[in-house]
Amino acid sequence: MNYCLKKFLLLLCLSFLTLEVFGETILLKNGRVIEGRITLKTADFIKVDYFNVPLTLYFDDIETIDSQPVETIAAVDKLSDHDQNPSVTTKELEATELVIKGYFEQAESILRDELKDNPESISLSEAIKLLEDRRKNLVHAEAIKYIFSARFYFYNNNYTQALSQYHQAIIEEPDYYKSYSFIANLYLFLSDNEKALYYFEKSLEKNPNQPEVNVWLGHLNQKVNNYNRARKFYRAAKEQFLKEGNQSDISIIDKFISRLPVQRF
């Protein structure tokens, strides 16, 4: 199972099955709950792997992490004197800026070096795959620049500009399915499930062989009680996992399907 499929399924496990899988539950002071894996912790903020790119969350905005008050966490970290190297974030930002300027090879070299030290990083792996797609002529360079620009704005919590840049990427390269998935993920983060569903469907139209997108479409349809469509997408994901021989994923999908109420219309 590749990293992207694992990420999607684990997120869904958290939503449906409340399994104890990787990641932390972060409660913000505004009431929003975020599930993700903390990749960097400083005295002022944390970085969380969330839907392909890291999210910066400042401790001033956080209520609890895994039900533990943030003040307690900060105090324990200060006593432990365990400083984490911020070079991952710095290097990734540096590579992102290089891509925006058109220095693709330099950026890819930096990202690959970082991935050696952080092999579990979803963000680094995804960034490298994007640059590989450009080298294989699967997507125009300008579209890649827009995507990385969107990632840069997301890093800096400017979600309006991030959405704008993803839209520009779609205009530049309307057949590149990943742009639709990226913007769908961002709409999920912004709690706009209707738009997330729309863009996931557009992504699937461009590339039907995306089990993780089928899973999300099943999840989103289930949330609005459209159980027949949810069942359809879950079954499509299961068929794709069967072809890949991912038995653990199939077992999870079977649980999703078994919990769907019967809808007779």
C-alpha positions in Angstrom: 0.0 0.0 0.0 1.6 3.3 -1.0 1.8 6.3 1.4 -1.1 8.2 -0.1 -3.6 5.3 0.2 -2.4 4.6 3.7 -3.0 8.2 4.7 -6.5 8.3 3.3 -7.6 5.0 4.9 -6.1 5.9 8.3 -8.0 9.2 8.3 -11.2 7.3 7.6 -10.5 4.8 10.3 -10.3 7.7 12.7 -13.6 9.0 11.5 -15.6 5.7 11.4 -13.9 3.1 13.6 -12.0 5.3 16.2 -9.0 3.1 15.8 -5.8 4.1 17.4 -3.7 4.7 14.4 -0.9 7.2 13.7 -1.5 10.8 14.4 -2.7 13.1 17.1 -6.1 14.7 17.8 -5.6 18.5 18.0 -8.4 20.6 19.4 -8.2 24.3 18.5 -9.6 27.1 20.6 -12.1 27.9 17.9 -13.6 24.4 18.2 -12.1 22.8 15.1 -10.6 19.3 15.5 -7.7 18.3 13.4 -6.3 14.8 13.0 -2.7 14.5 11.8 0.8 13.5 12.5 3.0 16.1 14.2 6.3 16.3 12.2 7.9 19.3 13.9 7.5 20.9 17.3 9.1 24.2 18.3 8.6 26.5 21.3 5.9 28.4 19.5 4.2 26.1 17.0 3.9 22.6 15.6 3.8 21.3 12.0 1.2 18.7 11.2 1.1 16.4 8.1 -2.5 17.1 6.9 -3.8 16.3 3.4 -0.5 16.3 1.6 1.1 19.4 3.0 2.2 20.5 6.5 0.0 22.8 8.5 1.4 25.3 10.9 -0.5 25.5 14.2 0.6 27.9 16.9 0.3 26.9 20.5 -1.7 30.1 21.2 -4.5 28.7 19.0 -4.4 25.2 20.4 -6.6 24.0 23.3 -5.5 20.4 23.6 -3.4 17.7 21.9 -4.8 14.2 22.5 -6.9 15.7 25.3 -3.8 17.0 27.1 -3.8 20.8 27.7 -1.3 22.5 25.5 0.2 24.3 28.5 1.2 21.0 30.0 2.7 19.8 26.8 4.8 22.9 26.4 6.0 22.7 30.0 7.0 19.0 29.6 8.9 19.8 26.3 10.7 22.7 27.9 11.9 20.5 30.8 12.9 17.7 28.4 15.1 20.1 26.5 14.5 18.1 23.3 15.0 20.6 20.5 13.9 19.4 17.1 15.8 20.4 14.0 13.8 22.9 12.0 15.9 22.2 8.8 13.1 20.0 7.3 10.7 22.9 7.2 13.3 25.3 6.1 14.5 23.1 3.3 11.1 22.2 2.1 10.1 25.9 1.9 13.4 26.6 0.1 12.6 23.9 -2.5 9.0 25.2 -2.8 10.3 28.7 -3.6 12.8 27.3 -6.1 10.0 25.5 -8.0 7.9 28.7 -8.1 10.9 30.4 -9.7 11.4 27.5 -12.2 14.4 25.9 -10.7 13.0 22.4 -10.8 16.1 20.3 -10.7 17.6 22.2 -7.8 14.4 21.8 -5.9 14.1 18.1 -6.6 17.6 17.6 -5.4 16.9 19.3 -2.1 13.6 17.4 -1.6 15.3 14.0 -2.2 18.0 14.8 0.3 15.4 15.7 2.8 13.4 12.6 2.1 16.5 10.5 3.0 16.3 11.9 6.5 12.5 11.9 6.7 11.3 8.9 4.8 7.8 9.0 6.3 7.1 12.5 5.1 4.0 12.6 3.0 4.6 16.2 1.9 8.2 15.5 0.6 7.1 12.4 -1.2 4.2 14.1 -2.9 6.4 17.1 -3.9 8.9 14.8 -5.5 6.2 12.9 -7.4 4.9 16.2 -8.8 8.3 17.1 -10.1 8.7 13.6 -11.6 5.4 14.1 -13.4 6.8 17.3 -14.9 9.9 15.5 -16.1 7.7 12.8 -17.7 5.7 15.5 -19.5 2.5 14.5 -17.6 1.9 18.1 -16.6 3.1 21.5 -17.8 5.7 23.3 -15.9 3.4 26.3 -15.3 0.8 24.1 -13.7 3.4 22.7 -11.3 4.5 26.2 -10.4 0.9 27.0 -9.5 0.6 23.9 -7.4 3.7 24.6 -5.5 2.6 28.2 -5.1 -0.6 26.9 -3.5 1.4 24.7 -1.2 3.5 27.7 -0.2 0.4 29.7 0.7 -1.0 26.7 2.6 2.2 26.5 4.6 1.6 30.1 5.6 -2.1 29.6 6.4 -3.3 31.7 3.5 -6.1 29.4 2.3 -7.8 31.9 0.0 -4.6 32.3 -2.1 -3.9 28.5 -1.9 -7.4 27.9 -3.4 -6.7 30.5 -6.1 -3.4 29.0 -7.1 -5.0 25.5 -7.4 -7.7 26.9 -9.6 -5.0 28.5 -11.8 -3.3 25.1 -12.0 -6.5 23.5 -13.2 -6.9 26.3 -15.8 -3.4 25.7 -17.0 -3.6 21.9 -17.1 -7.3 20.9 -17.0 -6.5 17.2 -17.5 -4.1 16.8 -14.6 -6.1 14.9 -12.0 -3.9 15.6 -9.0 -4.8 19.3 -9.0 -8.5 18.4 -8.5 -7.5 16.1 -5.6 -5.4 18.7 -4.0 -8.1 21.4 -4.1 -10.6 18.8 -2.8 -8.3 18.1 0.1 -8.1 21.8 0.9 -11.9 22.1 0.8 -12.1 19.2 3.2 -9.7 21.0 5.5 -12.0 24.1 5.3 -15.0 21.9 6.1 -16.6 22.5 2.7 -17.6 18.9 2.0 -19.8 19.9 -0.9 -17.0 21.4 -2.9 -14.6 18.6 -1.8 -17.0 16.0 -3.2 -17.3 17.9 -6.5 -13.5 18.1 -7.0 -12.9 14.5 -5.9 -15.5 13.5 -8.6 -13.7 15.6 -11.2 -10.4 14.0 -10.2 -11.9 10.6 -10.6 -13.2 11.5 -14.0 -9.6 12.3 -15.1 -8.1 9.2 -13.6 -10.6 6.4 -12.4 -7.7 4.4 -10.9 -7.6 6.2 -7.6 -8.8 4.0 -4.7 -8.1 6.6 -2.1 -10.4 9.1 -4.0 -13.1 6.4 -4.2 -12.8 6.0 -0.5 -13.2 9.7 0.1 -16.2 9.8 -2.2 -17.8 7.0 -0.3 -17.1 8.8 3.0 -18.6 12.1 1.8 -21.7 10.5 0.3 -22.2 8.6 3.5 -22.0 11.8 5.5 -25.0 13.2 3.6 -26.9 9.8 3.9 -26.5 9.0 0.2 -25.8 5.4 1.1 -26.2 3.8 -2.3 -23.6 6.1 -3.9 -21.4 5.6 -0.9 -21.6 1.8 -1.4 -20.8 2.2 -5.1 -17.6 4.2 -4.4 -16.5 1.9 -1.5 -17.0 -1.1 -3.8 -14.9 0.5 -6.5 -12.1 1.2 -4.1 -12.3 -2.5 -2.9 -12.0 -3.7 -6.5 -8.9 -1.6 -7.0 -7.4 -2.8 -3.7 -8.1 -6.4 -4.8 -6.0 -5.8 -7.9 -3.2 -4.5 -5.8 -3.5 -7.3 -3.3 -3.9 -4.9 -0.3 -5.8 -7.2 2.0 -5.6 -4.9 5.0 -7.3 -2.1 3.0 -10.0 -4.5 1.8 -10.8 -5.5 5.4 -11.3 -1.8 6.3 -13.5 -1.2 3.2 -15.6 -4.2 4.1 -16.3 -2.7 7.5 -17.3 0.6 5.9 -19.7 -1.2 3.6 -21.2 -3.5 6.3 -22.1 -0.4 8.4 -24.1 1.3 5.6 -27.9 1.3 6.1 -30.0 -0.2 3.3 -31.4 2.5 1.0 -34.3 1.3 -1.1 -34.4 4.0 -3.8 
